[in-house]
């Protein structure tokens, strides 16, 4: 049976497993080599704990004690520097980002009066809250816990049982990231009009799985990826810099709770390490399942112990859900900005949404209509969830932008624009000469923006989310499917009905009409307070330093012909 030579990807699935070959070099310590003729034979043995020992055997054995062999370890930094894996998998052992690490710190942390005391701060994502709330509803025999009730329960648990002094959700940090996202989009739009390469389309950057994949497999996409930090890392900046100044103390231990294992890798990026204070913006990341596991170990019942302690909030609002997607509303906030911009110019907007195959891939076109009923397409965007859809978008963006794939050939031709791409971009950059009609652009218009997420259904279906409770067939008791772990679940760990339930829970939040105004007011204040107090840098520069990051290509040292199957 013959296969197409164009098919080069293997193990193509929505959740990509580790590479078949790990390329991390193993350090080999040189030891003096004894005389082979007079040396005793050795053997490797394993004890009951799984430790490996080298022991002498044979007639020439000297009776020397066995020597314990050093275990080879791979840290998160090794994973980030390696290009052997497309993206991290949930089955990879992560030793520096776990609930054991958090408990170890909390138990060894000196009391508050000690100069070495670090202030423990916990931040939890709204997707994690929705997952925990859905689990509580599935287990509850009476009533339906609300998102507010679950947040209060998490605050009570984190402070009373674990010793955290401050607990926040990350919706304010996400709001700041969305505001910065809009500013960056306007900057890129202006750069595109000046015919600068790598400006549009702008690709969302909140998903670390997508970022890791792009850095290692599609470096040609890096110029298009938004430089705005993810909500987790914006929260890290807020806690370590802004909140640290409020507390007049830089020694803070910051833990986040996220729906995704890749957030652990994101927090470990060297870009998010503060050299001045020798600390990361986020010290440790727990998944939703790990937090649920901790609550189960402590026998914490959110149904009955949902009283919220009087923790200082520093005026930070919570539970703000912007419209759009449950992954953050990145596409929707850009669309809303475009609509408002056109309204100020005296034009109304029509929004056309088209589903491509599944709801994980949607195409959106914004048409502006003037007073003479003339229509112009002013924006085209897409929502793309899951690696399968992501592959299609990468190819489409590369074709429209005139770039080719990774590798020497791709780098040599990067930026070359030919054929249909040149015509589309020339028409797109034309300004003031003629109104472009729907027939000319419409669905043929290149993308201006794409909201990209690695998980199907987005962040509510993250690999670290709490599992759906099921009824045990014999006892009738409610039990967790796999106790917060993905082992044995296969690649598709979220069933549609459960993901739908978590999605509905996410949006079932009562929001005060004044919440957006309070969010904007505080965000404007916080931006002015970034950076050193005696800094002479312009506010825009300090804002960029605080809220933006960068990406870099990871060169692959793996030769496909050398992979052992």
Secondary structure, 3 states (H helix, E strand, C coil): CCCCCCCCCCCCCCCCCCCCCCCCCCCCCCCCCCCCCCCCEEEEEECCCCCEEEEEECCCCCCCCCEECCCCCCCHHHHHHCCCCCCCCCCCCCCCCCHHHHHHHHHHCCCCCCCCCCEEEEEECHHHHHHHHHHHHHHCCCCCCCHHHHHHHHHHHHHHHHCCCEEEECHHHHHHHHHHHHHHHHHHHHHHHCCCCCCCCEECCCCHHHHHHHHHHCHHHHHHECCECCHHHHHHHHHHHHHHHHCCCCCEEEEEEECCCHHHHHHCCHHHEECCCCEECCCEEEEHHHHHHHHHHCCCCCCCCCCCCCCCCCCCCCCCCCCCCCCCCHHHHHHHHHHHHHHHCCCEEEEEEEECCCCCEEEEEEEEECCCCCEEEEEEEEEEECHHHHHHHHHHHHHHHCCCCCCHHHHHHCCCCCHHHHHHHHHHHCCCCCCCCCCCCHHHCCCCEEEEECCCCHHHHCCCCCCCEEECCCCCCEEECCCCCCCCCCCCCCCHHHHHHHHHHHHCCCCCCCHHHHHHHHHHHHHHCCCCCCCCCCHHHHHHHHHECCCCCCCCCCCHHHCCC
